């Protein structure tokens, strides 16, 4: 009897693929044969996944999940008229070692229809990672070559409760977070039948050409002794050199567990008040949460006081170049900024002082910084970083509220990112449950989770 029950539970959590189609741009779309990619595009040529959850059944205007699938299929085909690189494939030059994007190879994006008898309520808190959610996206076979892998994959899964999920994977070589958000809005708007004129400014006509960034590949700007121009990469080199120290920080090198910590609006307000009472004239939610989280993570990992610790965070370079890149630029335009100190100094610094340092690191991202950063990426070997417990990385998604991407059923109940190639990085996301609150998803060693929660949510 127990065995029968286990078999039923296993079947209950299966996901059945019922349809797979390849989506091409409309036949009359004129696109370049190849699109050269920049050093920023080449940092992480991997699929990044988001899963949109909708608790309510398919809208009344659609009689079934098949109708939803049809609208997503039509919407994606229409969106590819402007976002044609999403239907291409990556190519790696054996001569230069650089990536290009083949736009006219007829391969297309991939869209799947699926169903499960599971109910969305079975997943519990949607903000927390769940192994079942991995089944709601299409993952290419492990032996698939990069050149054969679709750059955009989508899967719509109907749940037994009538709700559904839309799992989307986009290759990071195509888009950064802003471009990905604009692409998904373009797809969703067409799937929902909204007129193009109703789309937000900057999203109607994406700019795919990377020419402005390609010009910087061999660029040497400024003086080698200007610390601002080497900040992020120089700090990484310092941490890697420090790693050769015989001290072993096992807390930061164990298998990481993903968790989401919700920073309520009231807590964000208290952090801002604390920073401003300490002498900061103004500050953003990102700045205070990042500063506070850096201290909490460093304490939770029990990093020795004499060790150098580093905070790195993404900065959108679109508006920092001269002339600026257009808001609709559809490639990768984010660079890392960085600040460094010892663990002891970090522990002593008040929140206001940390916020001021983060603001200074933001201001350091000038056109010259971006130029040197891009050139340095081209000079660095394409290898993954070793485990660096002293490195805290933050990617700010609060300006791309994915839960508001409307495929025709309004806002999603939640949008869950799946594990990324850098699970130790923290992702700041708008919480759909409360305006002004921030969900922080981060990978931590399991035995440090309780300490981090205490320091982060209660220790201020």
VOGU-3710 file (C-alpha; in Angstrom, 3 decimals, decimal comma):
1> xxxxxxxxxx> 0,000/0,000/0,000  2,813/2,396/0,919  4,615/1,543/-2,319  1,446/2,288/-4,302  1,125/5,662/-2,572  4,741/6,553/-3,399  4,134/5,604/-7,037  1,055/7,851/-7,118  3,003/10,754/-5,612  5,810/10,314/-8,134
11> xxxxxxxxxx> 3,331/10,297/-11,016  1,568/13,288/-9,474  4,695/15,340/-9,908  5,460/14,410/-13,479  5,326/16,989/-16,257  4,199/15,763/-19,660  5,319/17,551/-22,826  2,422/17,516/-25,292  3,676/19,761/-28,075  6,954/21,250/-29,305
21> xxxxxxxxxx> 7,206/23,841/-32,063  9,980/25,935/-33,562  9,179/29,626/-33,991  10,697/31,647/-36,819  10,555/35,383/-37,524  8,055/36,403/-40,220  9,472/35,513/-43,662  9,849/39,109/-44,860  12,047/40,228/-41,958  15,381/41,626/-43,168
31> xxxxxxxxxx> 18,195/40,811/-40,773  21,987/40,681/-41,004  23,534/37,271/-41,609  25,890/37,597/-38,654  25,876/39,901/-35,638  29,269/40,318/-33,916  28,989/40,171/-30,130  30,898/42,278/-27,622  33,122/41,208/-24,750  30,215/41,962/-22,422
41> xxxxxxxxxx> 27,990/39,540/-24,368  30,592/36,789/-24,172  30,888/36,639/-20,376  28,108/34,103/-19,814  26,756/32,392/-22,965  24,209/30,301/-21,050  20,429/30,082/-20,781  19,006/32,043/-17,845  15,551/30,952/-16,696  12,480/32,657/-15,251
51> xxxxxxxxxx> 9,215/30,913/-14,342  6,017/33,008/-14,303  3,263/31,566/-12,071  -0,454/32,277/-12,544  -2,767/30,787/-9,921  -5,963/31,512/-11,844  -7,119/29,408/-14,817  -6,487/30,515/-18,375  -8,417/33,776/-19,040  -12,028/33,429/-20,152
61> xxxxxxxxxx> -11,134/34,756/-23,602  -9,088/31,576/-24,068  -11,012/28,347/-23,795  -8,009/26,147/-22,985  -4,290/25,996/-22,417  -4,033/25,220/-26,135  -5,432/28,686/-26,867  -2,868/30,176/-24,493  -0,156/28,219/-26,276  -1,424/29,520/-29,625
71> xxxxxxxxxx> -1,359/33,120/-28,413  2,172/32,702/-27,047  3,241/31,140/-30,337  1,712/33,978/-32,368  3,104/36,613/-30,022  6,624/35,191/-30,165  6,577/35,013/-33,948  5,463/38,650/-34,150  8,035/39,757/-31,568  10,817/38,051/-33,530
81> xxxxxxxxxx> 10,177/40,475/-36,387  12,029/43,079/-34,297  13,915/40,729/-31,982  15,265/38,500/-34,765  18,586/37,617/-33,014  16,526/35,543/-30,573  15,848/33,074/-33,398  19,549/32,657/-34,233  22,418/30,573/-32,895  25,796/31,337/-31,366
91> xxxxxxxxxx> 28,969/30,701/-33,330  32,449/30,632/-31,796  35,294/31,567/-34,113  38,168/29,077/-33,936  40,465/31,848/-35,193  39,600/34,761/-32,904  37,888/32,923/-30,062  35,070/35,495/-30,274  31,341/34,845/-30,386  29,116/35,937/-33,237
101> xxxxxxxxxx> 25,412/35,439/-33,674  24,143/33,694/-36,815  20,785/35,350/-37,533  19,749/33,624/-40,770  20,255/29,945/-40,154  16,561/29,058/-39,964  16,798/27,397/-36,571  14,405/29,544/-34,531  13,204/29,750/-30,936  11,589/26,770/-29,207
111> xxxxxxxxxx> 8,143/26,678/-27,560  6,666/23,729/-25,665  3,246/22,898/-24,236  3,067/20,743/-21,115  0,730/19,613/-18,352  0,941/18,217/-14,841  -1,557/16,941/-12,295  0,301/18,834/-9,574  -1,354/21,900/-8,107  0,448/25,197/-7,697
121> xxxxxxxxxx> -0,390/25,069/-3,979  1,741/21,902/-3,748  4,794/24,065/-4,374  4,286/26,062/-1,187  5,928/29,477/-1,031  6,656/30,344/-4,664  9,426/32,714/-3,649  11,480/29,792/-2,336  13,436/27,515/-4,706  11,775/24,167/-5,383
131> xxxxxxxxxx> 13,205/21,248/-7,355  9,891/20,739/-9,147  10,137/24,194/-10,721  13,115/22,967/-12,757  10,642/20,803/-14,707  8,723/23,862/-15,851  11,438/24,942/-18,286  13,073/23,291/-21,271  16,703/22,365/-20,748  18,762/21,309/-23,771
141> xxxxxxxxxx> 20,433/17,879/-23,591  23,722/17,926/-21,714  25,551/16,741/-24,824  24,066/19,473/-27,043  26,658/21,775/-28,552  26,435/25,505/-27,946  25,927/26,079/-31,668  22,865/23,793/-31,705  21,217/25,256/-28,607  18,240/27,625/-29,031
151> xxxxxxxxxx> 18,806/31,098/-27,650  15,197/31,434/-26,485  13,089/28,578/-25,111  9,604/28,750/-23,624  7,316/26,228/-21,945  3,702/26,754/-20,861  2,586/24,176/-18,282  -1,008/23,717/-17,150  -1,438/22,615/-13,515  -4,137/20,330/-12,175
161> xxxxxxxxxx> -5,709/23,275/-10,339  -6,240/25,194/-13,585  -3,360/27,575/-12,964  -0,351/27,592/-15,201  3,302/28,518/-15,473  5,279/30,066/-18,311  8,940/29,097/-18,100  11,293/31,137/-20,287  15,000/30,705/-20,911  17,028/33,364/-22,741
171> xxxxxxxxxx> 20,724/33,137/-23,477  22,701/35,769/-21,580  24,865/36,352/-24,671  21,765/37,869/-26,284  20,426/40,138/-23,567  21,241/41,733/-20,259  18,469/42,136/-17,692  17,054/45,344/-19,187  17,020/43,953/-22,735  15,518/40,671/-21,526
181> xxxxxxxxxx> 12,761/42,564/-19,723  12,021/44,578/-22,864  11,994/41,422/-25,005  9,576/39,645/-22,675  7,314/42,701/-22,618  7,341/42,777/-26,429  6,455/39,077/-26,604  3,806/39,365/-23,893  2,219/42,441/-25,462  1,802/40,729/-28,812
191> xxxxxxxxxx> 0,564/37,507/-27,210  -2,075/39,510/-25,339  -3,048/41,391/-28,506  -1,929/44,797/-27,296  -1,090/47,348/-29,957  2,576/48,166/-30,466  1,892/51,849/-29,788  0,854/50,939/-26,260  4,261/49,492/-25,432  6,493/51,513/-23,073
201> xxxxxxxxxx> 8,966/53,895/-24,754  12,218/52,288/-25,829  10,743/48,823/-26,240  9,230/49,109/-29,731  12,401/49,047/-31,841  15,324/47,293/-30,181  18,856/48,257/-31,210  20,864/45,059/-31,703  24,040/46,475/-33,239  26,974/46,254/-30,825
211> xxxxxxxxxx> 29,196/48,578/-32,872  29,684/51,162/-30,105  30,878/48,473/-27,696  32,955/46,613/-30,288  34,942/49,815/-30,835  36,126/49,559/-27,226  37,549/46,028/-27,479  41,108/47,171/-28,091  40,690/50,505/-26,368  43,255/51,756/-23,866
221> xxxxxxxxxx> 42,010/54,872/-22,134  43,506/56,868/-19,318  46,498/55,983/-17,185  47,392/52,612/-15,748  47,747/54,171/-12,310  44,119/55,331/-12,277  42,542/52,935/-9,750  39,006/53,665/-10,922  39,703/52,226/-14,350  40,827/48,886/-12,935
231> xxxxxxxxxx> 38,602/48,739/-9,872  36,416/45,656/-10,402  38,992/43,481/-12,160  41,853/44,564/-9,892  39,780/43,694/-6,826  39,095/40,221/-8,219  42,812/39,706/-8,768  43,457/40,690/-5,152  40,922/38,147/-3,896  42,341/35,396/-6,097
241> xxxxxxxxxx> 45,846/36,180/-4,848  44,564/36,145/-1,268  43,064/32,701/-1,902  46,601/31,311/-2,019  46,794/32,054/1,706  46,827/28,743/3,630  43,765/29,761/5,646  40,786/27,717/4,430  37,325/29,256/4,636  35,213/26,117/4,453
251> xxxxxxxxxx> 32,000/28,024/5,127  32,232/29,733/1,749  33,320/26,729/-0,301  30,633/24,210/0,628  27,678/23,381/-1,595  25,344/26,364/-1,742  21,634/26,363/-0,982  19,391/28,937/-2,662  17,028/30,911/-0,447  14,895/34,027/-0,837
261> xxxxxxxxxx> 14,790/36,541/2,000  12,019/39,131/1,928  12,993/42,623/3,043  9,702/44,308/3,864  9,037/47,916/2,940  9,131/48,936/6,611  12,617/47,460/6,990  13,829/49,254/3,853  12,496/52,513/5,321  14,280/51,892/8,629
271> xxxxxxxxxx> 17,552/51,184/6,829  17,202/54,406/4,841  16,451/56,394/7,988  19,481/54,888/9,708  21,740/55,764/6,771  20,404/59,308/6,480  20,648/59,961/10,220  24,294/58,938/9,928  25,071/61,659/7,409  23,909/60,336/4,025
281> xxxxxxxxxx> 21,970/63,066/2,204  19,959/60,594/0,142  20,087/56,915/-0,665  18,277/54,281/-2,700  16,730/51,019/-1,565  19,425/49,158/-3,474  22,243/51,003/-1,707  21,021/50,408/1,838  19,993/46,773/1,276  23,281/45,981/-0,512
291> xxxxxxxxxx> 25,361/47,576/2,251  23,423/45,801/4,985  23,511/42,450/3,161  27,282/42,679/2,605  27,845/43,011/6,339  25,377/40,216/7,138  26,888/37,755/4,653  30,449/38,461/5,800  29,455/37,858/9,423  27,474/34,713/8,600
301> xxxxxxxxxx> 30,435/33,200/6,735  32,651/34,018/9,738  35,382/35,511/7,572  38,470/36,383/9,680  38,957/40,068/10,437  42,260/40,380/8,569  40,887/39,018/5,290  40,051/41,371/2,439  36,372/41,316/1,467  34,781/42,778/-1,631
311> xxxxxxxxxx> 31,337/43,918/-2,761  30,676/43,961/-6,506  27,427/45,044/-8,123  26,101/45,596/-11,618  25,788/49,067/-13,145  23,933/49,821/-16,379  26,407/51,536/-18,719  23,783/52,735/-21,227  23,593/56,213/-19,757  27,237/56,401/-18,693
321> xxxxxxxxxx> 28,807/56,354/-22,130  29,416/59,392/-24,327  27,228/59,604/-26,252  24,856/57,344/-24,300  23,620/54,059/-25,696  19,886/54,211/-26,496  17,542/52,875/-23,778  16,390/50,278/-26,315  19,903/48,854/-26,768  19,264/45,108/-26,766
331> xxxxxxxxxx> 22,665/43,637/-25,930  24,655/43,414/-22,720  25,543/46,825/-21,291  26,134/46,112/-17,603  29,556/46,310/-15,975  30,653/45,571/-12,425  31,618/48,222/-9,931  33,460/47,283/-6,785  34,623/48,269/-3,304  37,142/46,619/-1,031
341> xxxxxxxxxx> 38,098/46,612/2,655  39,043/44,179/5,410  36,370/42,200/7,244  37,244/44,115/10,424  36,785/47,473/8,707  33,482/46,343/7,208  32,234/45,343/10,647  33,209/48,738/12,118  31,818/50,918/9,347  28,351/52,369/10,033
351> xxxxxxxxxx> 25,652/51,908/7,420  25,874/55,551/6,286  29,601/55,243/5,527  29,049/52,058/3,542  26,278/53,679/1,513  28,584/56,607/0,698  31,224/54,161/-0,536  28,681/52,372/-2,725  27,584/55,712/-4,178  31,211/56,611/-4,918
361> xxxxxxxxxx> 31,727/53,254/-6,635  28,668/53,967/-8,777  29,997/57,390/-9,769  33,310/55,805/-10,768  31,552/54,024/-13,647  32,280/56,602/-16,347  32,778/56,191/-20,080  36,504/55,690/-19,439  35,778/53,001/-16,849  33,429/51,170/-19,237
371> xxxxxxxxxx> 35,998/51,344/-22,048  38,789/49,933/-19,896  36,505/47,284/-18,403  35,422/46,009/-21,828  39,005/45,958/-23,098  40,178/44,082/-20,001  37,507/41,411/-20,497  38,977/40,696/-23,911  42,437/40,270/-22,403  41,331/37,904/-19,640
381> xxxxxxxxxx> 41,205/34,114/-20,186  37,679/32,690/-20,418  37,673/30,699/-17,185  35,301/30,469/-14,248  36,195/32,085/-10,953  37,392/29,849/-8,118  35,244/29,844/-4,962  35,764/33,226/-3,318  33,881/33,408/-0,003  35,132/36,972/0,495
391> xxxxxxxxxx> 33,353/38,141/-2,673  29,758/39,354/-2,343  28,076/39,940/-5,711  24,755/41,703/-6,260  22,613/41,973/-9,381  19,866/44,576/-9,098  16,601/43,496/-10,771  14,379/45,949/-8,914  14,050/48,136/-12,024  12,815/45,189/-14,099
401> xxxxxxxxxx> 9,616/44,075/-12,324  9,116/40,783/-14,152  5,875/39,997/-12,311  4,276/42,881/-14,240  5,039/41,318/-17,638  1,480/40,667/-18,852  0,997/37,736/-21,228  -2,765/38,337/-21,127  -3,726/37,396/-17,574  -2,417/40,400/-15,688
411> xxxxxxxxxx> 0,420/40,242/-13,182  2,016/36,939/-12,243  1,596/35,622/-8,701  5,363/35,275/-8,641  8,298/35,116/-11,044  11,010/32,740/-9,886  14,536/32,805/-11,320  16,197/29,402/-11,448  19,754/28,725/-10,328  22,298/30,714/-12,321
421> xxxxxxxxxx> 25,931/29,876/-13,177  26,862/31,964/-10,117  24,500/30,784/-7,349  26,478/32,724/-4,721  25,387/36,014/-6,305  22,479/37,871/-4,702  19,575/38,999/-6,880  17,436/41,908/-5,697  13,876/41,698/-7,037  10,672/43,649/-6,532
431> xxxxxxxxxx> 8,267/41,665/-4,396  4,812/41,329/-5,994  3,252/41,122/-2,538  4,150/44,595/-1,239  5,221/47,771/-3,011  8,643/48,916/-1,880  9,741/45,557/-0,492  12,730/43,683/-1,909  13,165/39,936/-2,335  16,811/38,891/-2,064
441> xxxxxxxxxx> 17,654/35,512/-3,589  21,121/34,250/-2,699  23,083/31,012/-2,461  24,666/30,271/0,925  26,225/27,252/2,651  23,375/25,477/4,433  24,862/25,749/7,910  25,151/29,544/7,566  21,504/30,155/6,573  20,258/30,682/10,123
451> xxxxxxxxxx> 23,086/33,071/10,996  22,585/35,037/7,785  18,849/35,357/8,403  19,513/36,631/11,928  22,124/39,187/10,851  20,238/40,251/7,732  16,619/40,451/8,867  17,046/41,142/12,574  20,574/42,442/13,172  20,280/46,180/12,542
//
